[in-house]
Amino acid sequence: MVALYMDECVHGAITRGLLRRRIDALTVQEDGRAETPDAEIMDRATDLGRLVFTNDPDFLEEAHSRQRRGVPFTGVLFAHQLTSIGVCVRELALVCAGSEPKDWANRVQHIPI
């Protein structure tokens, strides 16, 4: 099962919806990493073995840079801020229940999938 690392820009209702479904979702804030640069968030998620979920398009730049340079990371799921909370929760729950961390290594995926 996939565990998530929720970027600080993610709406709290998404995290709460995942937690109600018993999805392992840790927020950047809970981890004491609020206002931390994207590169450090990516490193932390990788150290923890968690897939990053973000609504921040700037975060994609860090992920794509790592792909180009061949720097490993656990993966990034991105949803535009206009994507509904319900869609995010459903899609993330499916990802977490239906895949393994290795399936997401070094990948960037947009939601909805």
Buried (B, 14 or more C-beta within 10 A) or exposed (E): EBBBBBBBEBBEEBBEBBEEBEBEBBBBBEBEBEEBEBEEBBBBBBEEEBBBBBBBEEBBEBBEEBBEEEBEBBBBBBBEEEBEBEEBBBBBBEBBEEBEBEEBEBBBBEBEE
